[in-house]
Amino acid sequence: MFALKTIGEISTAFSCPSWLKQSDLVLVHTGNLNLEDNLTLDWEAGWDDGGIVATLSMLPHKGPL
């Protein structure tokens, strides 16, 4: 299951870079995950077309995406 969390919510469980703000959102997955395609780690890839943001906006979260 995926969940949107703030850095402040995960900072005790994960090591987070100091340049991230406590209010920055991250996508956290719990449980097993099997990827059938590539995992894009480039922050810019896929964001310009709005597809990733549209998908993430359907997840329950706090604050705007």
SULZI-V155043 format. One record per pair of residues at least 24 apart in sequence whose C-alpha atoms are under 10 Angstrom apart, sorted by the first residue. I is the first residue (numbers start at 1). GAP is how many residues later the second one is. Records with the same first field share a line. If there is no record, write none. Layout:
BEGIN
I = GAP  GAP
END
This chain:
BEGIN
1 = 27  28  29  30  31  32
2 = 25  26  27  28  29  54  57  58
3 = 24  25  26  27  53  56  57  58
4 = 24  25  52  53  55  56  57  58  59  61
5 = 55  56  57
6 = 55  56  57
23 = 39  40
25 = 36  37  38  39  40
27 = 29  32
END
